[in-house]
Amino acid sequence: MNADDVTRAVRLALDLLAPAVDRDWDVPAGSLGWSCRETLEHMGDSYGPSDPSGFAAMGVVEVLVHTHDVAAGLGLGWLPPADLCARALGRLFPDAPPGAEPWPALLWCTGRADLPGRPAPTTWTWDGSLR
């Protein structure tokens, strides 16, 4: 993953969220304990040690899953590109369920959705180790 992937994720999120600028951003962001506004602010938090591809993947995951959270809070549909999700999964989640579609797998890996026969994990972490 690289900076172009992060830019792409951010552009997709902006395309979805910009038309909702006049909505109430203090509503809960999906199943999170944060508001939509707080969730967007969280996207800029530090991610921990990694290498360039790991940082890019962490940025992509943060943008994709938190856009999902905000979209749920605002009642918007959100389906990011499978290739972006697959590359982020490949870099950060080596134990992602094999054979699952990339977006549902990413939601599962980040504790946001169940997969068939697999309840969503209650805790999760990514592997941003240096490679």
Secondary structure, DSSP 8 states (H G I E B T S, - for coil): --HHHHHHHHHHHHHHHGGGTTS-TTSB-TTSSSBHHHHHHHTTS---S--HHHHHHHHHHHHHHHHHHHHHHHT------HHHHHHHHHHH-TT--TTS-HHHHHHHHTTS--BTTB---SS--------
